[in-house]
Amino acid sequence: MEKQDIVVAGAGLTGLRFGYHYNKNIPIIEKENKTGGLVRTIVFNGCKFDLAPNLFHLRIPYLCSLVFYILMLKGTFNSLQA
């Protein structure tokens, strides 16, 4: 493994945004098997539930498109396909 001076701990919205703006090749370490942090969708008994939707009320169009792009890039929304 290559030595890194800086890594991002956590692939939530903050970690993904920092990595995107600081250096797109920075290692991002996440303990879960999906990115997105508290913003996620789970399936229970065939129904989809959004967790922490209050964190996702973005009023700035640039931030909304950036979050969507980064999460799509990292594969978070793969489970949302109907």
DASULVEN-V133503 format. One line per field, one symbol per residue. ss: DSSP state (a for helix, b for strand, c for the rest). psi: psi as a letter, one per 20 degrees, with the letter a starting at -180 (. if undefined). Layout:
BEGIN
ss=???
psi=???
END
This chain:
BEGIN
ss=cccccccbbcccaaaaaaaaaacccccbbccccccccccbbbbbccbbbbbcaaaaccccaaaaaaaaaaaaaacaaaaacc
psi=pppphprpopkagggggghghgoijppppphrjqriciorpqpoliqpppqlhhijnpiohghghggggghggijhjhiip.
END
